[in-house]
């Protein structure tokens, strides 16, 4: 079969690898690079990811791909996490740190500690109804104070920029169950770019193609035809991994009710500022920033992977970052730097580079399960893959790779 895959992120590449063994695959990527959010840029002959990435020891699919395409020699570390709020840095790595977390009062500390115990022992995310919102669930198990002071800031304001009462409790529970604050973190010593390049090589060795700078202008689902860079290409199967709003803009022939269902999907954008410094900001890999107008998260990549000539750190914003997408790099840096300087007054930044992503992650509201796309669609020749499919799993490399494998399996079976 002739199979076209829209998007050369991890889901599109993993699907292409599986299907190119027996079919003719054409992967079309609009950017001049592949890898999607896992792509890297070059700095002083080093490759640095555009956005923060790490691997958990239980990310079995990611680890299998790294072994296969990266000859993965991994660095594994128990990371430290901190919360920055009200001009103070609070270590948040162990239970004893909770006692010094004066942002919460004594009662709230006890409720938060009990909530953590519940999450890591008896909580089963699968049993949480899809329609239950995060606010009701959190108030029940963590209490009103912890919900308002901590989880509203972390997940409603900083993550999706919508009320907790609209966010899916199930998806939030899956994220908590991943034990991001307590886990062992890993990163391949060869970097992520080698994984992505070797995936592309495997597809090409299977007599298929991965093309960049491919602007898809129209998809005619009735004629099974894609118009790209003013050329029309026929297909037998089309796999979409690009964001649903972009797919809807260029598609013709979708059933009206299905199109209306997909049009309900919203996305959260992201701003990533990659900086180089001579020294670490602190001894924490992951720092969550609360109650700041712009800066929401700091990830000190070099604590996990210290292979660059300088210390590499990401300054990030998700919820609300749509207001920054059209700002100049200089304007973005100045506004984010104000918050950074408040907590690290002696910081000296040697250089910075800014990346913008309009569709970083679907907004997993409490109704997402009602309108989320499935791998199969009402059109037999059309399939979806990517993070828009994998709810309630958290957005990471593992979920993206799984979705590519799953859609390939379905197509082989049918």
C-alpha positions in Angstrom: 0.0 0.0 0.0 1.0 3.6 -0.4 0.7 5.2 3.0 1.2 8.9 3.7 1.9 10.0 7.3 1.4 13.7 8.2 4.1 14.8 10.7 7.6 13.5 11.5 7.3 13.5 15.2 7.9 10.4 17.3 4.5 9.0 16.6 4.8 9.4 12.9 8.3 8.0 12.7 7.5 4.9 14.9 4.4 4.2 12.7 6.5 4.6 9.6 9.2 2.2 10.9 6.6 -0.6 11.5 4.7 -0.1 8.3 7.6 0.5 5.9 8.6 -3.2 6.3 5.8 -4.1 3.9 4.5 -0.9 2.4 5.5 2.3 0.6 5.6 5.1 3.2 5.9 8.8 2.6 6.3 11.0 5.8 5.6 14.7 5.2 6.9 17.2 7.7 6.2 21.0 7.3 9.3 22.0 9.3 12.9 21.9 8.1 13.7 19.3 10.9 12.1 16.1 12.2 11.3 14.9 15.7 8.5 17.3 16.6 8.8 18.5 20.2 11.7 16.1 20.7 13.8 17.8 18.0 17.1 19.5 18.8 19.1 22.5 17.7 22.9 22.8 17.2 25.1 24.8 19.5 28.9 24.6 19.4 28.7 21.2 17.7 26.3 19.9 20.4 22.7 19.0 19.9 20.3 20.5 22.6 16.6 19.6 22.7 14.2 22.5 21.9 12.0 21.5 24.9 12.7 19.6 28.1 12.8 15.8 27.8 13.7 12.9 30.2 13.0 9.2 30.4 11.6 7.3 33.4 12.8 3.8 34.2 9.2 2.5 33.5 9.1 4.0 30.0 9.6 0.6 28.4 8.7 1.6 24.8 11.0 4.6 24.8 13.9 2.5 26.3 13.4 -0.2 23.6 13.6 2.4 20.9 16.7 3.9 22.5 18.4 0.5 22.6 17.5 -0.2 19.0 18.3 3.2 17.4 20.6 5.0 19.9 22.8 2.2 21.3 21.5 3.8 24.5 24.0 4.2 27.3 21.8 6.0 29.8 22.5 8.3 32.7 20.1 7.7 35.6 19.7 10.1 38.5 17.4 10.7 41.4 16.5 14.3 40.8 15.7 17.1 43.2 12.6 19.2 42.8 11.8 22.6 44.3 8.9 25.1 44.4 9.5 28.8 44.0 6.8 31.0 45.5 6.6 34.4 47.3 10.3 35.0 46.8 11.4 31.8 48.5 12.8 28.5 47.2 11.4 25.3 48.9 13.1 22.0 48.4 10.4 19.5 47.5 12.3 16.2 47.2 11.4 14.2 50.3 8.8 14.1 53.1 11.0 16.1 55.5 10.9 19.0 53.0 7.2 19.2 53.5 7.7 20.3 57.1 9.6 23.4 55.9 7.1 24.2 53.2 5.6 27.2 54.9 3.6 28.2 51.9 1.1 25.7 53.4 -0.1 25.9 57.0 0.2 22.9 59.3 -3.3 21.5 58.5 -2.6 21.8 54.8 0.8 20.1 55.1 -0.9 17.1 56.9 -3.6 16.9 54.2 -1.0 17.2 51.4 1.1 14.4 53.0 -1.9 12.1 53.4 -2.9 12.9 49.8 0.6 11.9 48.6 0.3 8.6 50.5 -3.0 7.9 48.9 -1.7 8.7 45.4 1.3 6.4 45.7 -0.5 3.5 47.4 -4.2 2.7 46.8 -5.2 5.3 44.1 -6.3 3.7 40.8 -6.7 6.2 38.0 -8.7 3.8 35.9 -11.5 3.8 38.4 -11.9 7.6 38.3 -14.9 8.5 36.0 -14.0 10.5 32.9 -16.6 13.1 33.7 -15.2 13.9 37.2 -13.4 17.2 37.4 -10.1 17.8 39.1 -11.4 20.4 41.5 -14.0 18.1 43.1 -11.6 15.2 43.3 -8.8 17.2 44.8 -10.9 18.9 47.4 -12.1 15.5 48.5 -8.7 14.0 48.9 -6.3 16.9 49.3 -8.5 19.5 50.9 -9.6 23.0 49.9 -6.4 24.8 51.0 -4.0 22.5 49.2 -6.2 22.5 46.1 -6.4 26.3 45.9 -2.8 27.1 46.9 -0.9 24.4 45.1 -2.8 22.4 42.5 -4.7 25.4 41.1 -1.4 27.1 40.5 0.4 24.0 39.2 -2.2 22.5 37.0 -5.0 25.0 36.2 -3.1 28.2 35.9 0.4 27.0 34.8 -0.6 24.0 32.8 -3.9 24.6 30.8 -5.0 28.1 32.0 -8.5 26.9 32.6 -10.4 26.4 35.9 -9.7 23.2 37.8 -13.4 22.5 37.6 -13.0 22.0 33.9 -9.9 19.7 34.0 -10.1 15.9 33.9 -9.5 14.3 37.3 -8.6 11.0 35.6 -5.8 12.5 33.4 -4.4 14.4 36.4 -4.4 11.2 38.5 -2.5 9.4 35.7 0.1 12.2 35.8 0.4 12.0 39.6 0.7 8.2 39.4 3.8 8.6 37.2 5.6 9.8 40.3 7.4 12.6 38.4 8.5 14.2 41.7 10.0 11.0 43.1 11.2 9.0 40.1 14.5 8.0 38.7 15.2 10.2 35.6 17.3 9.2 32.7 18.7 10.7 29.5 20.6 9.0 26.7 24.3 9.9 26.6 24.2 10.0 22.8 21.4 12.6 23.0 17.9 12.4 21.4 18.9 13.6 18.0 20.7 10.3 17.3 17.5 8.3 18.1 15.5 10.5 15.6 18.1 10.4 12.9 18.5 6.6 13.1 14.7 6.2 13.0 14.7 8.1 9.8 17.6 6.0 8.4 15.7 2.8 9.1 12.6 4.1 7.2 14.8 5.0 4.3 16.5 1.7 4.3 13.0 0.2 4.0 12.7 2.0 0.7 10.4 4.7 2.1 10.8 8.5 2.5 10.8 11.2 5.2 10.6 14.6 3.6 10.9 18.0 5.3 9.7 21.5 4.2 6.5 19.9 2.9 3.6 22.3 3.1 0.4 20.3 2.9 -2.2 22.6 1.2 -5.2 20.3 1.0 -6.3 16.8 1.8 -9.1 15.4 -0.4 -10.4 12.4 1.6 -12.8 11.4 -1.1 -10.2 11.2 -3.8 -7.5 9.9 -1.4 -5.2 12.7 -2.5 -2.9 15.1 -0.7 -1.8 18.4 -2.3 1.7 19.3 -1.0 3.9 22.1 -2.4 1.4 22.4 -5.3 1.8 18.7 -6.2 -1.0 16.1 -5.8 -0.1 12.7 -4.4 -2.4 9.7 -4.2 -2.5 7.4 -1.2 -4.2 4.2 0.0 -4.0 5.0 3.7 -3.5 8.4 5.4 -2.2 8.7 9.0 -2.6 12.1 10.6 -0.3 13.0 13.5 -0.4 16.8 13.2 -2.6 18.9 15.6 -6.3 18.4 14.9 -7.0 22.1 14.2 -4.4 22.2 11.5 -5.7 18.9 10.1 -9.3 20.3 9.9 -8.1 23.5 8.1 -6.8 21.5 5.1 -9.2 18.5 5.0 -12.1 18.1 2.5 -14.6 15.2 2.8 -15.0 14.7 6.5 -18.5 13.8 7.7 -20.1 16.9 9.2 -20.8 15.4 12.6 -17.2 14.0 12.9 -15.7 17.3 11.9 -17.8 19.1 14.6 -16.7 16.5 17.2 -13.0 17.1 16.3 -13.4 20.9 16.3 -14.0 20.8 20.1 -10.4 19.9 20.8 -8.3 22.7 22.2 -4.5 22.9 22.6 -2.2 24.4 25.1 0.8 26.3 23.7 4.3 26.5 25.0 7.2 28.9 25.2 10.7 27.5 25.8 13.8 29.7 26.5 17.0 27.6 26.4 19.8 29.4 28.3 23.5 28.7 28.8 25.2 29.7 32.1 28.6 29.0 33.7 27.0 27.7 36.9 23.9 25.9 38.0 21.1 28.1 39.4 20.5 25.7 42.3 21.0 22.0 43.0 17.5 21.1 41.7 16.7 19.6 38.3 13.0 20.6 38.3 11.7 23.9 39.7 8.0 24.8 39.6 7.3 28.6 39.8 4.1 29.8 41.3 2.3 33.1 41.2 4.6 34.7 38.5 3.1 36.5 35.5 5.2 34.6 32.9 7.8 32.1 34.1 6.2 28.8 35.3 8.9 26.1 35.2 12.7 25.8 35.2 14.4 22.6 34.1 18.2 22.4 34.7 19.0 19.9 32.0 22.7 19.7 32.8 21.9 18.2 36.2 20.7 15.2 34.2 23.0 15.4 31.2 26.1 17.5 31.9 27.8 17.1 28.5 27.8 20.6 27.2 30.5 23.4 27.5 28.0 25.3 29.6 25.1 24.5 32.0 21.9 24.2 29.9 18.5 25.2 31.4 15.0 25.6 30.0 12.7 28.4 31.2 9.1 27.4 30.3 5.6 28.7 30.1 2.5 26.7 29.1 -0.8 28.0 30.4 -1.4 31.5 29.0 1.6 31.4 26.7 -0.6 32.1 23.7 -0.2 35.8 24.6 3.6 35.5 24.0 3.6 33.6 20.7 3.8 36.7 18.6 6.1 38.7 20.8 9.7 39.3 19.8 12.5 37.2 21.3 13.8 40.2 23.1 10.4 41.0 24.7 9.9 37.4 25.8 13.3 37.1 27.4 13.0 40.4 29.3 9.6 39.4 30.8 10.6 35.9 31.8 14.0 37.1 33.1 12.3 39.4 35.6 10.9 36.4 37.5 14.1 34.5 37.2 16.2 37.3 38.6 13.9 37.6 41.6 14.9 34.1 42.8 18.4 34.0 41.4 19.7 37.6 41.5 23.3 36.7 40.7 22.5 34.7 37.6 24.7 35.5 34.5 23.2 34.2 31.2 25.8 33.8 28.4 23.2 33.2 25.6 19.6 32.3 25.0 17.4 30.8 22.3 13.6 30.9 22.2 11.2 28.4 20.7 7.4 28.6 20.4 4.9 25.8 19.9 1.2 26.7 19.3 0.1 23.1 19.9 2.2 21.7 22.7 -0.6 19.5 24.2 -4.3 18.9 24.0 -6.3 20.5 26.9 -7.6 17.5 28.8 -10.8 18.8 30.1 -13.4 16.6 31.8 -15.3 16.1 28.5 -12.2 15.2 26.5 -13.1 11.5 26.3 -16.4 12.4 24.6 -14.8 14.0 21.6 -11.2 12.8 21.5 -10.2 11.2 18.2 -9.6 7.4 18.0 -7.0 5.7 15.8 -9.8 4.6 13.5 -12.2 7.2 11.9 -15.5 7.1 10.0 -13.4 7.1 6.8 -11.7 3.7 6.3 -8.6 5.1 4.7 -8.0 7.7 7.5 -6.3 7.1 10.8 -5.0 9.3 13.6 -2.0 9.0 15.9 -0.1 11.2 18.3 -0.7 12.6 21.8 -4.3 13.7 20.9 -5.1 10.0 20.9 -3.4 8.8 24.0 -5.7 10.3 26.8 -5.6 9.6 29.7 -1.8 8.8 29.5 0.5 11.8 30.2 2.2 13.6 27.3 5.7 12.2 26.9 7.9 10.4 24.4 6.6 7.0 25.6 3.0 7.9 24.8 3.9 9.3 21.4 5.9 6.1 20.4 3.1 3.9 21.7 0.5 5.7 19.5 2.6 5.1 16.4 3.0 1.4 17.1 -0.7 1.1 17.9 -1.9 2.7 14.7 0.6 0.5 12.7 -0.8 -2.6 14.4 -4.4 -1.6 13.5 -3.5 -1.0 9.9 -1.7 -4.3 9.6 -4.8 -6.1 11.1 -7.2 -4.5 8.7 
